[in-house]
Amino acid sequence: MLKEATTHTTRIRSISQLHRGDEIEARLSVGPAYDDVVIRRGRVQETAPGIGVVWIMDHATGMRKAINTDECSVWRVA
């Protein structure tokens, strides 16, 4: 049996903590009885702390995507 790789995630409370190239996940809360659902995962391309937006290069689509931090939580993946 193969051992699964474990990833360590840290919640980002301020966009100013992010840097270009950081690997992040955007998570959406689906209810009080459920864990957050990962809706995007990728590398940070650009941040706009004033408007609460992070742009990433999405791993699933290979496209640049905007993440609004008012709508979801952001987690650094290590």
C-alpha positions in Angstrom: 0.0 0.0 0.0 1.3 3.5 -0.9 1.5 6.1 1.8 -0.4 9.2 0.9 1.5 12.5 0.9 0.2 14.9 3.5 0.0 18.6 2.9 0.1 21.3 5.5 -2.3 24.2 5.0 -2.3 27.5 6.8 -5.2 29.9 6.7 -4.3 33.3 5.2 -6.2 36.1 7.0 -4.6 39.0 5.1 -3.7 39.1 1.4 -0.6 41.0 2.3 0.8 37.7 3.7 0.8 36.2 0.1 3.6 36.5 -2.4 3.9 35.7 -6.1 4.5 32.0 -6.5 2.8 30.9 -3.3 0.6 27.7 -3.7 -2.9 28.4 -2.3 -6.3 27.0 -2.1 -9.6 28.9 -2.2 -12.2 27.2 0.0 -16.0 27.8 0.2 -18.0 27.0 3.3 -21.0 24.8 2.4 -22.6 24.6 5.9 -21.9 24.3 9.6 -21.9 20.5 9.5 -19.5 20.2 6.6 -15.8 20.9 5.9 -15.0 23.7 3.5 -14.9 22.7 -0.1 -11.8 23.5 -2.3 -13.0 25.4 -5.3 -9.7 26.6 -6.7 -6.0 25.7 -6.3 -3.0 27.3 -7.9 0.0 29.6 -7.7 -0.4 33.3 -6.8 0.2 35.6 -9.8 -0.9 39.0 -8.4 -2.6 40.4 -5.3 -4.8 43.4 -4.8 -5.2 43.8 -1.0 -7.3 47.0 -1.4 -10.1 45.2 -3.1 -9.6 41.8 -1.5 -8.7 39.9 -4.7 -6.0 37.4 -5.5 -5.2 36.2 -9.0 -3.9 32.7 -9.4 -2.8 30.3 -12.2 -5.4 27.6 -11.7 -4.0 24.1 -11.7 -7.2 22.5 -13.0 -7.8 24.7 -16.0 -4.4 26.2 -16.6 -6.1 29.6 -16.8 -5.7 32.8 -14.7 -8.5 33.1 -12.1 -9.5 35.7 -9.7 -10.4 34.8 -6.1 -12.5 37.2 -4.1 -11.6 36.9 -0.4 -15.1 38.2 0.7 -16.6 35.0 -0.8 -14.2 32.4 0.2 -11.3 31.6 2.6 -7.7 31.4 1.3 -5.2 28.8 2.5 -1.4 28.4 1.8 -0.4 24.9 0.9 3.0 23.6 1.9 
